[in-house]
Amino acid sequence: MRKVIIPILAVWLFPFGIASWTARGQASPPRQAPVSGSGLVKEGQAIVWYLGHCGYAVRTRTKLLIFDYSKTYGRRGDPAPEAPARPSLSNGWIDPREIKNMDVVVFVTHSHADHFSRVIRDWEAEIPGIQYVFGWDAGRAANVHSLPAPRAGLRLDGLTVATVNSDDGVPGSAFLVRVDGLTLFFGGDYYGGPRGVRDDLTALQIKPGEVDLLFTEAGLTPTNEALIKALEPKAIFPNHRGGHEGEYKTFAGDLMRSGIGIPVACPEGPGRRFEYGQGRALRDPSSPPSIAGPFLPLVFDIEEHDKERDLEILPDRVKDAIGLRPGMIVGEAGAWYGYYTFKLSRWVGPEGRVYANDINPAALREIEERCAAGKVANVDAVLGLEDDPRFPRTDLDCILVGDCFHMFTKRAEWLAHAQTYLKPGGRLIILDPDTSKMIGSAGFLSRRQVRDLGERAGYTVIDADDAFLPRHMIVIFQRPTRG
């Protein structure tokens, strides 16, 4: 299978087109992430490290939160995780000396070995002021806080915790944590409590969309699906797949196919780092690819990725809906690795022409290489700007913007420039996720917003039949006909 790697700076995590992402070749070691110092993380922001299996560390403005740290996990026959020579957050292992100058709070949902390691109690010898929060009655001490079922609460130096029962054969709790302008829900082995998800969330007084980060098992069980739909978190960090991290991508795909369009972090291994702020989850550009969505840099099998996208896009029906015909001269904006490019090439045929535009030179190089390998002669790569696609001609029959208009940073300026490349009566086609068809639509544009942008830019808006698309909309703008 052909694989593609396309590097680009992180923009933001967004949820569609799930790819099978694996590291290729020798990855450079993750950068040692700074974990102390004022001003590193601002109010409402977080840095998140995956520590393996169920474990995560979350750096907020004032605290480092560590959840369910353990190195006892895996399936029968799996090798035990091997400790690195230099443990660090950047490789998913806690060295208390690295974090000794931080305000550290350690959370443990329950006592199963894959959630709880007694080594955490040794850290207090190195970390002054460390606090422990247990989801069961683990005793009492000055720095030990037990929050047993069914429900309990805690206020701790600017941090509040509320719990609901998460009994999985042993006593335990799920944690709702509010700190530094963030709200986190860490489920552990949360299975809905005795009266179900809705009852628990009512007790927690949590509203849909209020949770920033949801940490939950990578499985679309009825309870987990109900939890995600009820919370509508801004980002999901799955767990419970230590040693089998590839299954996080499967989980992300299951969510998308079920109609849940919430971004999912997909760490390939311990130490993967993510950043969160202003309602957006970002990957640290120094770390390997790890987001479920067309997020770069990435490595994936083109054929498999295209098959998955075809299930969502239904390209042949899209072709008919937008009126693509042989012989047309077409511009494409945001070509990325060429998902639409090569479909357009086939649709317009040898008498037509496709100008594949992107602002990423590496993406265009990939398209050029694919054209050469496949002897595709009717595609030209065009490097554009954020506010101008810079197509080389002004008689385009249409311009297609597929799955990326919501990412444009200068939409008004771009639309104005794009109109100059269309012939009179030429059409600009926006194919983008439809917020009315999705759960978790933060970061996308509504149909009304898209239409308003086109109208303000001087286009005529034409209605398109897109009811057949499960999660996308088609909005068509037409350049006025002169004379």
C-alpha positions in Angstrom: 0.0 0.0 0.0 1.1 3.5 -0.7 1.7 5.7 2.3 2.0 9.4 2.5 3.6 11.8 5.0 2.8 15.5 4.8 4.3 17.9 7.3 2.6 21.1 8.3 2.3 23.2 11.5 -0.6 22.2 13.7 -3.7 24.3 13.1 -6.3 22.6 15.3 -7.8 19.2 15.9 -11.0 18.6 13.9 -13.1 15.5 13.5 -13.7 13.7 10.3 -11.9 11.5 7.8 -10.5 9.0 10.3 -7.1 7.7 9.1 -5.1 4.7 10.1 -2.1 6.5 11.4 1.2 4.8 12.2 4.7 6.0 12.7 7.0 5.3 9.8 10.7 4.9 10.1 12.7 6.1 13.1 10.8 8.8 14.9 12.8 11.5 16.6 12.5 11.4 20.4 9.8 13.7 21.8 11.1 17.1 23.0 11.6 17.4 26.7 8.5 19.5 27.6 8.9 22.2 30.2 6.7 21.5 33.2 7.4 24.3 35.5 7.5 28.1 35.5 4.8 30.7 35.6 3.2 31.7 32.4 3.7 28.4 30.6 0.0 27.6 30.6 -2.7 30.3 30.9 -6.2 30.2 32.3 -8.4 27.9 30.4 -5.4 26.1 28.7 -3.9 22.7 29.4 -1.0 20.5 28.3 -1.9 16.8 28.3 0.5 13.9 28.3 -0.6 10.3 27.7 1.1 8.1 30.3 0.0 4.7 29.0 -3.2 2.7 29.3 -5.5 4.7 31.6 -2.9 7.3 32.8 -2.8 10.9 31.8 -1.1 14.0 33.2 -2.7 17.4 32.7 -0.8 20.7 33.3 -3.0 23.6 34.0 -2.1 27.2 34.9 -1.3 26.3 38.5 -1.3 22.6 38.9 -0.1 19.3 37.5 -2.9 16.7 37.7 -2.0 13.0 37.3 -4.7 10.4 36.8 -4.6 6.6 37.2 -0.9 6.2 36.9 0.2 2.6 36.5 2.6 0.5 34.5 0.7 -2.8 35.1 -1.4 -3.2 32.0 -1.8 -5.1 28.8 -3.4 -8.3 27.6 -2.3 -11.8 28.3 1.0 -12.4 26.5 1.9 -8.7 26.2 5.4 -7.7 27.3 5.5 -5.6 30.4 6.3 -1.9 29.7 10.0 -1.3 29.9 11.2 1.6 32.0 13.3 4.1 30.0 16.8 5.1 31.1 15.5 8.6 31.9 11.9 8.6 33.0 10.0 11.7 32.0 6.6 13.0 31.1 7.9 13.1 27.5 8.1 9.3 27.5 5.1 8.6 29.7 6.9 7.9 32.9 6.9 10.0 36.1 10.1 11.0 37.6 9.2 12.9 40.8 12.4 15.0 40.5 11.2 16.4 37.2 7.9 17.8 38.8 9.1 18.5 42.3 8.6 22.3 41.9 5.0 21.9 40.8 1.7 21.8 42.7 0.9 18.2 42.0 -2.4 16.4 42.6 -2.6 12.7 42.0 -6.0 11.1 41.3 -6.8 7.4 41.5 -10.3 6.2 40.5 -10.1 2.7 42.0 -7.7 0.0 43.1 -7.4 -2.2 40.0 -3.8 -2.7 39.2 -4.1 -1.0 35.8 -5.3 2.2 37.5 -3.3 2.2 40.7 0.4 1.8 41.4 1.7 2.1 45.0 4.7 3.9 43.6 2.7 7.1 43.6 3.0 7.2 47.4 6.8 7.2 47.1 6.7 10.5 45.2 5.9 12.5 48.3 9.5 12.1 49.4 10.5 14.3 46.4 7.5 16.5 45.9 6.7 18.9 48.8 3.0 19.4 49.1 1.8 16.6 46.8 -1.9 15.8 47.3 -3.7 12.5 46.7 -7.3 12.0 45.8 -8.8 8.5 45.9 -12.1 7.4 44.6 -12.7 5.0 47.5 -11.9 5.0 51.3 -8.2 4.8 51.2 -7.7 6.2 54.6 -6.9 9.6 55.9 -3.7 11.7 56.1 -2.9 15.3 55.8 -2.4 14.9 52.0 -4.8 12.0 51.4 -8.4 12.7 50.5 -10.8 9.8 50.2 -14.0 10.4 48.2 -15.9 7.1 48.4 -19.2 6.3 46.6 -21.9 7.1 46.0 -21.0 10.8 45.7 -18.6 13.1 47.3 -16.9 16.5 46.9 -13.7 18.3 47.7 -12.3 21.8 47.6 -8.5 21.9 47.5 -6.5 25.1 47.0 -8.3 26.4 43.9 -9.4 23.0 42.7 -12.8 21.4 43.2 -13.7 17.8 42.8 -17.1 16.1 42.6 -17.5 12.3 42.2 -20.0 9.8 41.1 -19.9 6.0 41.6 -17.7 4.0 39.2 -17.9 0.6 40.8 -16.3 -2.1 38.6 -16.0 -5.0 41.1 -14.2 -2.8 43.6 -15.3 0.6 45.0 -14.3 3.5 42.9 -15.4 6.9 41.5 -15.3 9.0 38.4 -14.0 12.5 38.9 -15.3 15.9 37.7 -12.5 18.4 38.3 -12.7 22.1 37.9 -9.5 24.1 38.0 -7.9 27.2 36.4 -10.8 27.8 34.0 -11.1 24.2 32.9 -13.5 21.4 33.5 -12.4 17.7 33.2 -14.3 14.5 33.6 -12.1 11.4 34.2 -14.1 8.3 34.1 -11.8 5.5 35.3 -14.1 2.5 34.9 -17.2 4.5 34.8 -20.3 2.4 33.8 -23.1 4.8 34.5 -23.8 4.4 38.2 -26.8 2.7 39.7 -29.3 5.1 38.2 -27.6 5.8 34.9 -25.7 8.6 33.3 -28.4 11.3 33.3 -28.9 10.9 37.1 -25.2 11.2 37.7 -24.8 14.3 35.5 -27.8 15.9 37.2 -26.1 15.3 40.6 -22.9 16.9 39.2 -24.8 19.9 37.9 -23.0 19.7 34.7 -24.4 21.1 31.4 -23.8 19.9 27.9 -20.7 21.6 26.4 -19.3 22.6 29.8 -16.7 19.8 30.0 -13.4 20.7 28.2 -11.6 17.3 28.4 -13.3 13.9 28.7 -11.1 11.0 29.6 -13.0 7.8 28.9 -12.6 4.2 27.8 -12.0 3.6 24.1 -15.2 1.7 23.5 -18.6 2.8 22.1 -20.7 1.0 24.8 -24.2 2.2 25.4 -23.1 3.9 28.6 -20.1 5.6 27.0 -22.1 6.8 24.1 -24.7 8.2 26.4 -22.0 9.9 28.5 -20.4 11.5 25.5 -23.7 12.7 24.0 -24.8 14.1 27.3 -21.6 15.9 28.1 -20.7 17.1 24.6 -17.1 17.7 25.6 -14.8 19.8 23.5 -12.2 17.0 23.2 -12.0 13.3 24.1 -8.9 11.5 25.4 -9.5 7.8 25.3 -7.8 5.2 27.5 -7.7 1.5 28.5 -5.7 0.4 25.5 -2.2 0.3 26.7 0.0 -1.6 24.4 -2.7 -1.5 21.8 -2.9 2.2 21.1 -3.9 1.7 17.5 -7.4 0.9 18.8 -7.9 4.6 19.8 -8.2 5.3 16.1 -10.8 2.6 15.7 -12.7 4.2 18.6 -12.5 7.6 16.9 -13.9 6.1 13.7 -16.7 4.4 15.6 -17.7 7.8 17.1 -17.7 9.5 13.8 -19.8 6.8 12.2 -22.3 7.1 15.0 -22.7 10.8 14.3 -20.5 12.2 17.1 -18.2 14.8 15.6 -16.1 15.5 18.7 -12.3 15.6 18.3 -10.5 12.5 19.6 -6.9 12.5 20.6 -5.2 9.2 19.5 -1.9 8.8 21.2 0.3 6.1 19.6 2.2 5.5 22.8 3.2 6.9 26.2 4.6 10.4 26.2 2.5 11.8 23.4 1.7 15.4 24.2 -1.4 17.5 23.4 -2.2 21.2 24.0 -5.7 22.6 24.7 -6.9 26.1 24.8 -9.8 28.3 23.7 -12.0 25.3 23.2 -9.5 23.7 20.8 -7.2 20.7 21.2 -3.8 21.0 19.6 -1.0 18.6 19.1 2.5 19.7 20.1 4.2 20.0 16.7 7.3 18.3 18.1 5.4 15.1 18.8 4.4 12.4 16.3 0.9 12.6 14.7 -1.9 11.7 17.0 -5.2 13.4 16.2 -8.3 11.8 14.7 -9.0 13.9 11.7 -7.1 15.2 8.6 -4.5 16.8 10.8 -0.9 17.2 9.7 1.8 16.0 9.9 0.6 12.4 9.4 1.4 9.1 7.9 -1.4 6.9 6.5 -2.4 4.5 3.8 -4.1 6.5 1.1 -6.2 3.7 -0.2 -7.7 2.9 3.2 -8.1 6.5 4.1 -10.0 7.2 0.9 -12.3 4.2 1.4 -13.3 5.6 4.8 -13.8 9.1 3.5 -15.9 7.8 0.6 -18.4 6.4 3.1 -19.0 9.9 4.4 -18.6 12.0 1.2 -20.4 9.7 -1.3 -18.3 11.3 -4.1 -20.2 10.0 -7.1 -23.4 11.6 -5.8 -21.5 14.8 -4.9 -20.3 14.9 -8.5 -23.9 14.9 -9.8 -25.1 17.3 -7.1 -22.5 20.0 -8.1 -22.7 19.4 -11.8 -19.2 18.3 -12.6 -18.8 17.3 -16.3 -16.0 16.3 -18.7 -14.1 19.1 -20.2 -14.5 21.5 -17.2 -11.7 23.7 -15.9 -11.7 23.3 -12.2 -9.9 24.9 -9.3 -9.5 23.1 -6.0 -8.7 24.8 -2.7 -7.2 23.0 0.2 -6.1 20.0 -1.8 -4.1 18.4 1.0 -2.9 15.0 -0.2 -5.3 14.9 -3.1 -8.5 13.1 -2.0 -10.7 15.3 -4.2 -7.9 16.2 -6.7 -7.8 12.8 -8.4 -11.5 12.4 -8.3 -11.8 15.8 -10.1 -9.2 14.6 -12.6 -11.3 11.6 -13.5 -14.5 13.6 -13.6 -13.3 16.3 -16.0 -11.4 13.9 -18.1 -8.4 14.5 -20.5 -10.1 17.5 -22.0 -10.5 19.2 -18.7 -8.0 20.7 -16.2 -7.7 20.7 -12.4 -5.7 23.3 -10.5 -5.0 21.8 -7.1 -4.3 24.6 -4.6 -2.9 24.4 -1.1 -0.8 26.7 1.2 1.4 23.7 2.1 4.3 23.1 -0.3 4.8 19.5 1.0 1.2 18.6 0.2 1.6 19.9 -3.3 4.8 17.9 -3.7 2.9 14.8 -2.7 0.2 15.5 -5.4 2.9 16.1 -8.0 4.6 12.8 -7.1 1.3 11.0 -7.3 0.5 12.5 -10.7 3.9 11.4 -12.0 3.5 7.9 -10.6 0.0 7.6 -12.0 0.7 9.4 -15.3 -2.0 12.0 -14.5 -1.6 14.7 -17.0 -4.5 17.1 -16.3 -3.6 18.3 -12.8 -1.4 21.3 -11.9 -0.3 22.1 -8.3 -0.8 25.7 -7.3 0.7 27.2 -4.1 -1.7 29.7 -2.6 -1.9 32.1 0.3 -4.2 32.2 3.3 -6.2 35.0 1.6 -5.7 34.2 -2.1 -5.7 30.8 -3.9 -3.6 32.4 -6.7 -5.0 30.2 -9.5 -3.2 30.9 -12.8 -6.2 31.7 -14.9 -9.5 33.6 -14.7 -11.8 31.4 -16.6 -12.5 28.6 -14.1 -15.8 26.8 -14.5 -15.8 26.1 -10.8 -13.8 26.0 -7.6 -14.3 23.2 -5.1 -13.4 23.8 -1.4 -13.7 20.3 0.2 -13.8 19.8 4.0 -11.6 22.8 4.8 -13.5 26.1 4.5 -14.1 26.2 8.3 -10.3 26.2 8.7 -9.8 29.3 6.6 -8.4 32.2 8.6 -9.2 35.0 6.1 -12.5 33.8 4.6 -13.8 37.2 3.4 -10.6 38.1 1.7 -10.2 34.6 0.2 -13.8 34.7 -1.2 -13.1 38.1 -2.8 -10.0 36.9 -4.5 -11.5 33.5 -5.5 -14.3 35.3 -7.5 -11.7 36.9 -9.8 -10.5 33.4 -11.0 -14.0 32.3 -12.0 -15.5 33.0 -15.4 -18.8 35.0 -15.3 -21.4 32.5 -14.0 -18.7 30.3 -12.6 -19.4 28.6 -9.3 -17.7 28.2 -6.0 -18.7 25.1 -4.2 -18.3 24.7 -0.4 -18.5 21.1 0.8 -18.0 21.2 4.6 -19.3 19.5 7.7 -22.9 20.5 8.5 -23.4 21.6 12.1 -27.1 20.6 11.9 -26.1 17.0 11.3 -23.5 16.7 14.0 -23.0 16.4 17.7 -20.1 18.5 18.9 -19.9 21.1 16.1 -17.5 23.5 17.8 -15.1 25.0 15.3 -17.4 24.5 12.3 -19.6 27.0 10.5 -23.4 26.7 10.2 -25.0 26.8 6.8 -26.3 30.3 7.5 -22.8 31.5 8.3 -21.4 30.1 5.1 -24.3 31.6 3.0 -23.8 35.0 4.7 -20.1 35.0 3.9 -20.8 34.3 0.2 -23.6 36.9 -0.1 -21.4 39.6 1.5 -18.6 38.7 -1.0 -21.0 39.4 -3.9 -21.9 35.9 -4.9 -25.4 34.6 -5.8 -26.2 31.7 -3.5 -27.7 28.6 -5.3 -29.6 25.9 -3.3 -28.1 22.5 -3.6 -29.6 19.1 -2.7 -27.3 17.7 0.0 -29.9 15.7 2.0 -28.1 12.5 0.9 -24.9 13.4 2.8 -24.9 12.1 6.3 -22.7 14.8 7.8 -21.9 17.4 5.2 -23.5 20.3 3.4 -23.1 21.7 -0.1 -23.3 25.5 -0.5 -22.9 26.9 -4.0 -21.9 30.5 -4.8 -22.1 31.8 -8.3 -20.2 34.7 -9.7 -22.7 37.1 -11.3 -22.9 37.0 -15.1 -21.7 40.2 -16.7 -23.8 42.0 -19.3 
